[in-house]
């Protein structure tokens, strides 16, 4: 379980993308949801079948998530 986040995270107002493997036991998806909730402008992309090393388990999913995220306008 993640500890309470320091104050800078909620103040970071730029878009953030979290790409998270759904099959990882060490870093469960619940941790990703909690971390994403700390950022005011976060997008969580969960990758089915991927473990901790999502770029190794599913490089295409990571590339797709980045391509979809990059055009996100910055408020």
Secondary structure, DSSP 4 states (H G I P E B T S, - for coil): -PPPPPTHHHH--S-EEEEEETT-SSS-HHHHHHHHHHSTTEEEEEETT--S-HHHH-HHHHHHHHHHHHTPPP-
